């Protein structure tokens, strides 16, 4: 008898991250190597819930390794927040005879994967988030590209800020976590970084600017995480209180797009390959993570339970080097 080909579903969920396409490519081509069949689930859990699923082959992923975004697209799915929606999504997996579903996304996507696992679906999670806010891994796909994109924009803004001796307030993404802002602040030479983990009031910001000016510094760069927000009004308040020219810039979704860096493509490719190998070996309900300099598989429950503690060292270094 001919041995049954394993069937894998793959989806991208939550916010898109540069490198997701590289994961999809690695999954599809590794599966082809092992004579497995791969089915692309469109628009994340929403497409799974609606059964919007098509088989994808090695030819279908040709030329996508360098493309940002995700060819499978992504969307929010309110139904996956309910027990009924989760049960329906799991039933679709069973109807499709999936031996496993590979989920590419952040914490919310992993929670969705865990709900499928509770309903009897084998899953493997791959962390992809530009915020680097997942507790189970030291690296998330998309972060390197996002921080390089934002840092490049900040340096450009810094040039004009220096020329006009003004204060520039730049808002980067990061609704619940400030890792992107911290990296941008340190690599962009910021005088202050405002993040959810370490909120600072306007009085502290203006006092810092005054201290800088007293030491001869005529321009200032302040990086603000999205979770703090209100960067435009913050710049207006700085201008009102101190009487110096200040400008606010929101980088927004500029940080999500563009060609993924080589670092993101490397991690994406390695993790996608590992995920398929895990399915081949029957080692499912796992997450592929990067810790202590190597990629490894951990239990999905452990991935969701891990807690990331805020390390203030990067902020301290930013402040030391600011003046």
C-alpha positions in Angstrom: 0.0 0.0 0.0 1.1 3.6 -0.7 1.9 5.4 2.5 -0.5 8.2 3.3 1.0 11.7 2.6 0.9 13.9 5.7 -1.2 17.0 5.2 -0.2 20.3 6.8 -2.2 23.5 7.1 -0.3 26.8 7.5 -1.6 30.2 8.5 -0.3 33.7 9.4 -2.2 35.5 12.1 -2.3 38.8 13.8 -0.2 41.7 12.6 1.9 41.0 9.6 5.7 40.8 10.1 8.5 40.9 7.5 9.8 37.3 7.1 6.4 35.6 7.2 6.7 34.8 3.5 10.1 33.3 4.1 8.5 31.0 6.8 5.8 30.0 4.3 8.4 29.2 1.7 10.4 27.1 4.1 7.3 25.2 5.2 6.1 24.4 1.7 9.5 23.4 0.3 10.5 21.3 3.3 7.2 19.6 3.2 7.7 18.9 -0.6 11.1 17.4 0.3 9.4 15.0 2.7 6.6 14.3 0.2 3.9 16.1 2.3 1.1 18.2 1.1 0.6 21.8 2.4 -2.6 23.8 2.4 -2.5 27.6 2.8 -5.2 29.0 5.1 -6.1 32.5 3.9 -6.5 35.4 6.3 -5.5 33.6 9.4 -8.0 32.1 11.8 -10.8 34.0 10.0 -10.0 31.9 6.8 -9.8 28.7 8.8 -13.2 29.5 10.4 -14.7 30.1 6.9 -12.9 27.3 5.2 -10.9 29.5 2.8 -8.1 27.0 2.2 -6.1 26.0 -0.9 -3.3 23.7 -1.5 0.1 25.4 -2.2 3.1 23.9 -3.9 6.8 24.6 -4.2 6.2 26.6 -7.3 3.6 28.8 -5.6 6.3 30.1 -3.1 8.9 30.9 -5.7 10.3 34.4 -5.4 8.6 35.3 -2.1 11.6 34.9 0.3 12.4 38.6 0.0 8.9 40.0 0.1 7.4 41.7 3.1 3.8 41.0 4.3 2.3 37.6 3.9 0.9 36.0 0.7 -1.6 34.2 2.9 -2.9 37.5 4.2 -4.0 38.0 7.8 -7.1 39.3 9.6 -8.6 39.4 13.1 -11.2 36.7 13.9 -13.7 37.5 16.7 -15.2 34.0 16.4 -11.9 32.5 17.6 -12.4 34.3 20.9 -15.4 32.0 21.6 -15.6 28.3 22.4 -18.1 27.8 19.5 -15.7 29.4 17.1 -12.7 27.4 18.3 -14.7 24.2 18.0 -15.8 25.1 14.4 -12.2 25.9 13.4 -11.0 22.6 14.8 -13.7 20.8 13.0 -12.6 22.4 9.7 -9.1 21.0 10.4 -10.5 17.6 10.8 -12.6 17.8 7.7 -9.4 18.9 5.8 -7.7 15.9 7.4 -4.8 18.0 8.6 -2.1 16.1 10.4 -1.0 19.4 11.9 -1.5 23.1 11.5 1.6 25.5 11.6 0.6 28.8 13.1 2.9 31.9 12.3 2.2 34.8 14.6 2.4 36.4 18.0 1.0 35.6 21.5 -2.6 35.9 20.3 -1.9 33.5 17.5 -0.3 31.1 19.9 -3.4 31.3 22.1 -5.5 30.4 19.1 -3.2 27.5 18.4 -3.6 26.3 22.0 -7.3 26.4 21.6 -7.1 24.2 18.5 -4.8 21.8 20.4 -7.5 21.6 23.2 -9.9 20.4 20.5 -7.6 17.7 19.2 -5.7 19.4 16.4 -2.0 19.0 16.3 -0.2 22.4 16.0 3.2 23.9 15.8 3.7 27.7 16.5 6.4 29.9 15.0 6.9 33.3 16.7 6.5 36.3 14.4 6.0 39.8 15.8 7.8 43.1 15.1 7.3 44.0 18.8 9.7 41.3 20.2 7.1 40.9 23.0 6.7 37.2 23.1 7.9 35.8 26.4 9.0 32.3 25.2 11.7 33.4 22.8 14.6 35.8 22.5 13.8 36.5 18.9 10.6 37.0 16.9 10.5 37.1 13.1 10.1 40.6 11.8 11.7 42.5 14.7 15.1 43.0 13.0 13.5 44.4 9.9 11.1 46.7 11.9 13.9 48.1 14.1 16.2 48.7 11.1 13.3 50.5 9.2 12.4 52.6 12.2 16.1 53.3 13.2 16.8 54.5 9.6 13.8 56.9 9.7 14.9 58.2 13.1 18.4 58.9 11.9 16.9 60.9 9.0 14.7 62.8 11.4 17.7 63.4 13.6 19.6 65.1 10.8 16.9 67.7 10.3 16.3 68.1 14.1 20.0 68.9 14.4 20.0 71.4 11.6 17.0 73.3 13.1 18.0 72.9 16.7 14.6 71.5 17.5 13.2 68.6 19.6 11.9 65.7 17.6 9.4 63.3 19.1 9.2 60.0 17.1 6.5 57.4 17.8 7.3 53.8 16.9 5.1 50.7 17.2 4.7 48.7 20.4 1.3 48.9 22.0 2.0 46.7 25.0 5.8 46.4 24.9 8.6 48.9 24.5 11.4 46.7 23.1 11.2 48.2 19.6 11.3 51.8 21.1 14.3 50.8 23.3 16.3 49.5 20.4 15.4 52.5 18.3 16.3 54.9 21.1 19.7 53.3 21.7 20.7 52.9 18.1 19.3 56.4 17.2 21.0 58.3 19.9 17.8 59.4 21.7 17.9 61.5 24.8 14.7 59.9 26.1 12.6 56.8 25.5 9.0 56.5 26.7 7.7 52.9 27.0 4.8 51.2 28.7 7.2 49.3 31.0 8.7 52.6 32.3 6.2 55.5 31.8 7.7 59.0 32.3 5.6 62.1 32.8 5.9 65.3 30.7 7.6 67.1 33.6 10.4 64.6 33.6 10.8 65.0 29.8 10.9 68.8 29.8 13.4 68.8 32.7 15.6 66.4 30.8 15.6 68.7 27.8 16.4 71.7 30.0 19.4 69.8 31.5 20.6 68.9 28.0 20.3 72.5 26.8 22.2 73.7 29.9 25.1 71.4 28.8 25.1 72.9 25.4 22.9 70.4 23.5 20.7 72.3 21.1 18.6 69.4 19.7 16.8 66.5 21.3 15.4 63.2 20.1 12.6 61.5 22.1 11.4 58.0 21.0 7.9 57.1 22.2 6.3 53.6 22.0 2.8 53.4 20.6 1.5 52.2 24.0 2.4 55.6 25.4 1.3 57.4 22.3 0.2 61.0 21.9 3.5 62.0 20.5 2.2 64.9 18.4 0.5 66.4 21.5 3.7 65.7 23.5 5.7 67.7 21.1 3.2 70.6 21.3 3.4 70.5 25.0 7.2 70.6 24.9 7.0 73.6 22.6 4.5 75.4 24.9 6.4 74.8 28.1 9.9 75.4 26.9 9.4 77.7 24.0 11.6 75.6 21.7 10.6 74.3 18.3 9.3 70.7 18.6 7.9 68.3 16.0 6.1 65.0 16.4 6.3 62.1 13.9 4.3 58.9 13.9 6.1 56.2 11.9 3.1 53.8 12.1 2.8 50.9 9.7 5.9 52.0 7.8 7.7 49.7 10.2 5.7 46.6 9.1 6.5 46.6 5.4 9.6 46.2 3.2 12.1 43.5 2.4 12.9 41.4 5.5 16.6 41.6 6.6 18.9 38.7 6.1 18.6 38.0 9.8 14.8 37.8 9.7 15.0 35.6 6.6 17.5 33.3 8.3 15.4 32.8 11.4 12.2 32.5 9.4 13.7 29.8 7.1 15.2 27.8 9.9 12.1 27.9 12.0 9.8 27.0 9.1 12.0 24.0 8.3 12.1 22.9 12.0 8.3 23.1 12.2 7.8 20.7 9.3 10.4 18.3 10.7 8.5 18.4 14.0 5.3 17.4 12.2 7.1 14.6 10.3 8.4 13.2 13.6 5.1 13.5 15.4 6.5 16.1 17.7 3.5 18.5 17.7 1.8 21.0 20.1 5.2 22.7 20.2 6.6 26.1 19.5 9.8 26.8 17.6 11.8 29.3 19.6 15.3 30.9 19.7 17.0 30.8 23.1 20.6 31.0 24.3 21.8 31.2 20.7 20.0 28.2 19.3 16.6 27.2 17.8 14.7 24.6 19.8 11.2 23.1 20.3 9.3 23.7 23.5 5.8 22.7 24.6 3.2 25.2 23.5 1.9 25.4 27.1 5.3 26.5 28.2 5.5 29.1 25.5 2.3 30.6 26.7 3.1 30.5 30.4 6.6 32.1 30.1 6.9 35.6 31.5 9.3 38.2 30.1 10.6 40.6 32.8 11.5 44.2 31.9 15.3 44.7 31.9 16.0 48.4 32.5 19.7 48.1 31.4 19.1 49.2 27.8 17.2 52.3 29.0 20.0 53.0 31.5 22.6 52.9 28.8 20.5 55.2 26.6 20.4 57.8 29.4 24.1 57.5 30.1 25.0 58.1 26.4 22.4 60.8 25.8 24.6 63.7 26.9 
